[in-house]
């Protein structure tokens, strides 16, 4: 369906005022939630006229509301008009690993875009070669036993890994620990309550309390020592979350690490013994063909996935996609939730039996501030949820992409790219060699570099709608955060000023650091593009898991178990995590609709 036809269809459907399920937000989480829900509702839509099913009184079974005129959220792919290189302005790859990765593969096959997938084998340099820029040099992360033994970092990792199983596990809050003291020949046995402060280092084999959390840096320092925490842990958190390992939650960011310690007393032993959860693939032949594949994209970039979801939803009966339509408030009513929406044609009220929100916390707060429950206790719960949502934060990211002629610029190493630990006095936090990863996205005559910075909202100027593109690519991340998160780095003011001065200044700063860190001569790019992404990466800080559980519980009270949360802030930041979160929430909604059969 063309965009004009879709707009006409949306306008015509705007007269509908009731729906079974409403989805807030048209990013990858919202699209996936809408797809999974509509797919299960579809058979019942055709039977609704001759049954007492909730669909009987609705001419729409699912409505999705997106305030922008484009669906897909942060996944956004374009072509560089100057060079023809494919440009990713958000996520750029998917890992087809574990249960969540297999679920994504099943979805890709169901959408009929399996023939458009491009694969990066695990044996390729892009998958096997990764680096840190530490102590003013590129250091290869060991990918084999020989590499472990042959490098300083490898020997450190090997030694710390070998010692880790013998380190005491973290004690449980409130657990009873027995200590024995001998004084003047008399033996005294004392039971004391263990806390993180009083019993650090004590061996205890109970489970952690659900709300007991610690930072990623604290966990790595406790299990592997300060050197690994300062180098590898901080670099990982910068690369994945553009965040600070000293503030991010280990339970939220790397839940399997804490679980390994709780189950086996050791991260290393847990990793060796743990088994991945089994799932039954819907398309087993297709899924199994990705064994030995490290990451995937599509011939025309990652936008292929949200575009396919959008296309399927547009062609589905009883589904309405309301673009350029923002939800301003929710109100609990006796048989559902009333949504107030604002679109091109003004304000409209829509009744839904269940609502799935994939909005980021800041946007959700704005909606909830104008919302009401049906009782004083419900409104009190709503206010408590808003207060907890305010504790959540996201970072802004600036991306700068440069395209070079390969004859003028050559990468000194091949691989996925490199990360920069927080202890390194550099504004760069990470670099991805895009053209090494997906070389089919640009010609061999081009070299693409993408540079990214991140920081807190208050330090960002309102300059944002710039765009920078790329082709043999390095992706650089700079952090604008306040001094505590930068460890007192002097670069934050310099970066702040560059952003205020505009795209050219940002690119000049990027190029300066690129050439120094890679040790190559300065070269002028063929094209350069800068883009500002506001609040794009949620920061799951310490206490995040219990915070999210609390928010969900309060919103259930406020909206009678009819408002459900999905999205990166509530279920993980990767594309796989977003879609898995959407699927889980969709199943909860479908189960709540009593006449919908539960999955076997």
N, C-alpha and C positions, 0 to 999 in steps of 0.2 A: 504494500500500500504506500502511495506517495505521501510526502509530508502534508501537501495540500488536502489530499483526501482524508488523511488522519485528522487534520485540524477540523475538517467539515464533520467527520464522524464524532469528534469530541464535542463540537458545538451542539450537534443534534442530541447527543447523549446527556448534555448538561441539564436537560429538562428532568432527568431522573432524580428523584429525591429520596429513594430508599435503596439499600443494598444489604446483602448479608454480611460481607466483610469489606472494610475500608482499609487501605494501606496508605500510610503517610510517608512520602519520600520515594523518589524514583531512581535512587542509586542502585548499585548491584544488590544490596540487601533487600530493598523494597521490591525490585523487579523479581528476584528469586522467590521472595515470600508470596508475591502475587501469582507467579507461575505455579508454584507447588500447591497453593490453595485452590486456584482456578481449575487445575488439572483434576483434582479430586472432587470438586463440586460439579464439574461438567456433566457427568451422567445424570445427576439429580436435577439439573436444570431442565432437562427434557421431560422429566416425570412430574414436575411441580404442579402442573395443571390438574392432575388427577390424584393428588395426595395432600396430606396436611403438613407437608414439608415447609420449613420457613421460607423457602424460595417462592412459595405460591403467591405471596402478596408483593413480591419484588420483580421488577423487570430488569434489574441488574443484580448479578450475584456477587460481583467484586468491582470495586472502584479504587483506582490508585490516583493519589493527588501529589503533584510535583510542582513546586513553585517556579522552577525554571522552565524554559521552553524546550530543553533537551533532557532526555533521560540518560542514565548511565553514571551519574555522579562523578566521582574522581577518575573513573576510567575514561580516558579521552585520547583518541589517536587522530593525528592529522598527517598531512604530507608537507614537507618543506618545499615551498614554491620555487625556491632558488635551485635546489639540488635534487628534489624528488625523494629524498630520504624519508623513511617512515619515522614519525615522532610520537613518543609516548609521553604524555604530560602528567601521568599519574602512575598507578601500578603498571608493570611491564611484563610480568611473567606469572605463571602458576606452577606450583610444585605438585606433580601427580602422585604424591606419596601419602601413605597411611589412609585411614578410613575417609577422612574429609577430602583428600585428593581423589580417591576413587569415586566418591559421590559426585565430584565435579566432572570427572570423566563420563560417568553415566549421564549426567545432564547434557554434556556436550553432544553425546551420541543421540540422545532423545531429541535434541534441538535440530539435528541434521547438519551440524557443522563439523562433524568428525573428519571430513575430507579436507578441511582448511587448517588443521592443526600442524604446527611446525614443532619439531622436537630437538632438545639438546641432550645428547647421550651423556650418561654419567662419566664416560671415559674421555669426554672432550675437555680441552683446557679450560673452557668456560665453567665447567662443573667441578673440575679437580684442582684448579689453581686459584687460590685466594690469598690475599696479602693483608698485612697491617703496615701502615706507615707509622713507625715507632722509633723514637730516638733518631729522628731525621734520616731515616732510611726505610726503603721497602723491604719487609721481611716476609718471606713465604710461609704460609701456614702449612705445616706438614700434612701430607695426604697419604703417607705410607710409613711403615715401621722404619725403613731406611732413612726417610726424611726426619722422623722423630729423633733418631739417634744422631743424625748428621748436622743438626742446627741447634743453636743455643735455645731458641724458643721451644723446639721439639724436646730437648732434654729436660727443660723446665716442666713442660706439660707431662712428660713421661714420669718424672720423679713425683710431681704432685698427684698425678693420677694413681700411681702405685701406692702412695701413702694415704689417699683419701678413704679407702675402706676401713682404715684403722682409726680414723678420727671419730670422736664421740658424736652421736647424733644430738640434735637439739631437743631439750626436755619439753614435756607437755606443760602448758599453763595449769597450775593447780595440782600437778601430779605429785604423788608422794614418793620421795626419794629416801632411801635408807642409808644413813651414814654410820660408821663405826668409829668410836674414839676410845683409845686406851690411855688411862691416866693412873699412874702409881699402881699398876697391876690390875686395875678395875676396868672392865670393858663396858662401855655404854652405847646402846643402840638408840638412835634418834630418827624419827620420821619427820621430814620437813616438806613443806609445799614447794615445788619447783616453780620458779619463774624464769623468764629470760634473763633477768638481772641477777638473781641469786644463785641460779644453778647452771649458768652457761658452761658448757663443756661436760656436764654430767651425763653419764650414759643412762638412757631411759628408753624403754621399748614400748611405750604407749603411743597412742595417736595424738597428733596435734589438735588443739581446739580449733574449731572452724574459723575463728576470727584471728588466729595467731598467724601473723604474716611478718615478713622482713623484706628489706630491699634486695634487689638482685646482687648489688655489690656486697652487701653484708653476707648473703648466702655463699657467694663464691669465695669470699675471704675466709669464712668459717670452714668451708669444705676443702678448698684448694689453696688457700693462702693469699696474701695481699698482692703478690706479683701478678697472679692470674686475674684477680679481681680488677686491678688497676689497668691491665692491658686488654685482655680478651673480653671480659664482662662489659667494661665500659664501651668498647668498640662495638660489640654486638648490639647493645641497647641504642647506640647512636645510629647504627645501620638499619635496624628494624623499626625503631620508634622515634628516631631523631630525638631521643630522650636521654636522661641522666640515670645511670644504673644505681646511683645513690638514693634515688627517689622512687624508681619504678618497683612494682611488686613482683617478687619471684613467683608467688602463687598465681598471679594473673598472666605474667609474661612467659614463664617457663614452668607450668604446673607439673609437668612430668618429673622435673628435678626434685621438687619437694616431695612428690609422691614416692619417688624412688627411695629417698631417705627414710620416709615414714614406713614403707613396706619392707625394705631390706637393710636399713641402717646405713646405706651407702649409695651415693649416686652411681658410682662405677658398677657396683654389683647389681643395682636396679636396672641399669641400662643393659647389662649382659643377660639378665634373667627375664626381664619384662617381655611380654608378648603383645604385639599389636592387636587391638580388638578386631574380630572378624566381622565382615559384612558380606551379604550376598549381593553380588553385582547384578544390575538389570541387564547389562550388556557385557557379559564375562569375557568374550573374545576380544572386544575392543579394550577393556580395562587391562587385561593381562598382557596386551601388546606393549604396554608402557613400562614393563619391567626393564630396568637398566636405563630409564630415561630420568634425567635430573629435573628438567623444567620444560614448560611448553609455552607457546604463544600461538598466534594465527598468522596466516599469510598477510592479512591486512591489519595486523595488530590486535591488541587485546579488546578493542571496541567491538570486535566481532561477537563476543559473548553477550554483552548487554543489548546489542542491536538485535541478536537472534531472539532473546527473551522478549524484547519489545515487539518484534514482528509476530511472535506467537500469541502474545496477549491481544494485539490489535485485531487479529483474525478470529479470536475466540468469541463465541456467543456469550452474551451476558456480561462482558467485561468492558469497563469504561476507563480509559486513560485520560485523566484531566491534567494536561500540561498547563503551565503558567497559572496554576491555581494553588494558593496557599491555604492551609488550614489555620484558622485564627483561634479557635476555642473548641472545647469538648464539654458536653453536659450529660451527666448520667440521667437517663429517663427510665421509666418502668421496664421497658422491654429492649433496651439497648443504649446506645450513645448517640447523641445528636451532635454532628460536626457543623461548625460554621466555617464556610470557605469563602475566599475572596479571589475572584478570577477576572478575566477581561470583561465579563458581563455584569460585574458587581458581586454582591454578597448573596450566598445561597446556603440553605440549611439542608443537610443530608443526614438521614437516619441510617445507622449501621448496627447490626447485632453484635459485631466484634470489630475491634480496631487494632491493627498492627502498626506500631510506630517504628520506622527505621531512621528517624531523625537523630541528628547528633544532639548531645545534651543541651547545648546552648539554644538550639532551635526548639527543642522540646520544652525547655523552661518557659520560653515566650508563649507557647501554646497553653501550657498548664497554668500560667499566671492569670489567664483570662477564662479558665475553666472552673466548673463547679461540680460537686458531687450532689447526692440527694439527701444528705443528712449532715448534721454538725460533726459527727465523728468521721464521716467520709471527707469532709472539707479539711478537718484537722490532719487526716492522713495525707491528703493532697499537699498540704503545706510542708509536712515533714519530708515528703518525696522531693519537693522542690528544693528544700534545704540541702538534702543529700546530693541532688543533681548539681548544685552549685559547688560542691566539693570536687567535682570532676573537671578536668581541663584538657585542652588540646593545644597542639602547637601549629603555628603557621609554617609554611615551607615556600621558599623561593627556588625555582629551578632555572638554571641557565644552560642552554644547550648550544654548542658550537659545532659547526661542520667544517672539516678541513679537507683539502685535497691530499690523498694518500701519498702523492709524490713529494709533498712538502712536509708531511707530519707522519711520524711512525711511532707507535707505542713501543717502549723499551722492553715490555713484558707482555705476555698473553695470559688471559685468565678472565675471571669474573670481575675482578676489580679489587679495591682495597678499602679498609676501614681505618679510622684514626682514633686511637684511645684518647680519653679525656686529658691524660697527663701530657700529651704532646702539645706544645705551644703552637697550635695551628687552628685557624678558623674552619678549615675543612674537616668534616666528620666522616665522609665516605665518598668513594668513587666507584662507579660501575663502568666497565668497558663494554658499552652496549653492542658495538659492532663485532666484538669477539663472541658475545652471547648469541645474538640473532643476526648473523652476517647476511641473511637473505633480506633483511629490512633496508638495506642500502647497497649500492654497488661497491665493488672492490676498489673503485677509484676514490672512495670517500672514507674519511675517518670522523666519527661522531663522538662528541664529548658533552655530557650533561652534568651540570653542577647544581647542587641544591643547598640551601640554608634553611634553618628553622629557628623559631623563637617565639617568645610570648607576645600576645596581642598588643600589649600596651607599648611595646617599643617599635611597632610597625607604623610607618606613615601610610596615609591613604593614597597610595600611588598605584595600586594594584593591578591594572588590567593589561600587563605587558606579556609578551610571549616570546620565547626563545626556542629554537629547534636544533636538531642535530643528526649526525650520521655514523661515524666510527666512534663509539661513545664512551666517555668517562663520565660518571655521574658524581658530582661533588656535593657534599652537604655541609653547609655552614650553620652554626647555631648562634642565635641572637639572644639567648636567654639571659636572665639577670646574672649578676656576678657569682652568686652562690652556685648556680648550675654550671657555670663556665669554669669554676675553680679559679676565679680571679683573672681570667684571660683578658689580655689587653686588646684582643681582636674585636670584641663586641662593638665598641664605639666606631671602629673603622668600618665594620660591616654595616652598621646602622647608617652611617653617613653615605656609604655607597648606594644603599637602597634609596635613600632620600634623593640622591643625585640622578637616579634613573637607570635604565637598562644598560647603557654603555658603561657606566661606572661599575655596575655589578659584573659585567663581562670582563672588564679590565682587571678587576680584583681576582676573578676566577682564573683567568689566563695566567696572571702572575704566579699564583700558587701552584697551578697545574705544571707549569714549566719548571719550577723549582723542585717540586716533589718528584716529578718523573725524570728530572735531569736532562731535559731536551731544550733545544734552542727555540726561542720565541718565533711563532709563525702566526700570520694573520688568517683567521678563519674565513671560509667562503660565505658563511651566514651565521648569525647568532640571534637567539631568541630568549626572552626572559618571561617567566610566568609566576604570579603570586597566588598561592593556594592558602586560603584562610581557614584556620582551625581544621586542618585536614587529617591530622594523626592524633587520635585520643592518647592520653597519657595515663595508663593504669597504675597509679601510685599505690604505695603501701596501704593495705586495707581495701583494695578495689573490689575483691570478690565479695566480701561481706557487705560492702557499700551497695553493690549492684543487687545483691539478694534483698537488702533492706528496701531499696527503691521499688523493686518488683512487688514486694509484699505490701508496701504502702499503697501502691497504685491499684493493686487488686482490691484493697479495702475501699479506696476512693471510687473505683469504677466497676464494682461488682464483678470482678474477675473477667471483665470484657476488654481491657486494654493490655496489650502485650508488646514487649520490647524486643527489637532485633537491631542488628547493626554493629559496626566496628567497636563502638564504645561499650557494648554490653556482651559481645561474644567473640572478640578477637579481631585483629586488624588486617589479616591477610584476606585475599579474595576467597580462598577456601573457607576460612573461618566465617566470613560474612554470609556465604551461601549456606553453610552448615547451620548457623544461627537462624537464618531465615527458614530453613526446613524444619528445625525443631519447633519454632514458634508456630509455623503453619500446622504442624501435627497437633499442637496443643489446642489451637483454634478449632480444628476439625473435630477433635475429640469432644470439645465443649458443645459443639452442635450435635445434640443427642441423636438426631436421626442420620448422622453421617457415620457409616460403619468404621470402626477403628481398624488400622492396618493389621494384618496377620503377622 
